[in-house]
């Protein structure tokens, strides 16, 4: 996984319960995102403009999608 910024597209959003949502992203151009290791994080820009990091979850070998669980505050 690279530290260089990339543009992602939200491809699915699923409520997990309460204020927690699972969000799955793909590269905007369909390029592979790459596998990741346990403990890897995805840093996203929030609607407020702040940057927030979320732990990646899901299959680390899925190179087309990155999934995070986000608790709405």
Protein Blocks (a to p, Z undefined) as FASTA:
>chain_A
ZZbdcddddfbdcdfbhjbccdddddfklpafbiadehiacddddfkopacddddedjfk
lmkbccdddddZZ
